[in-house]
Amino acid sequence: MLTALVIGLMLGGYLFADSQPRSFLALNKCAGTCFQANELLGLLTSVGIQRFPALVPSVVKETDKTIVIEHPSPQARIHYLVIPKRDVKNIGELSDADSEYLIDVFKVAREIVKEKNLRDYRLVTNGPGYQGLTYLHFHLTAN
């Protein structure tokens, strides 16, 4: 039993080492907002993208800092999610260390725009109140 606990702690430490704290993990700061679905989805997305990128479905393009996938519920003919491989909750949580990831996000988005010869496109992100999952990502859409 003790061995399983130690292995579990080590595995959890490895999986979540590069993740930002979410409200349900920071129980002392919870104030009634613990275990929100978008926070849990953000955490799981962070772990999946950082630790298991080969398992991410519908990958369109990938670099060492960015992954692009097809949106599971597209709102346009072309609807991709452009996601940095760094756990950032939203623009308000950015740090100087995140800049190289953002530069790569825009570089990859530019490559897709050129490859697909897109003219009428949008690249947007949402703030915390509009995020379905708490993890910085961009929607690249075109009709």
Salt bridges, closest charged atoms under 4 A:
ASP18 OD2 - ARG51 NH2 3.34
GLU39 OE1 - ARG22 NE 3.88
GLU62 OE2 - LYS85 NZ 2.52
ASP64 OD2 - LYS65 NZ 3.34
ASP87 OD2 - ARG22 NH1 2.91
ASP98 OD1 - ARG86 NE 2.44
GLU100 OE1 - LYS65 NZ 3.51
GLU111 OE1 - LYS61 NZ 3.81
GLU115 OE2 - LYS61 NZ 2.86
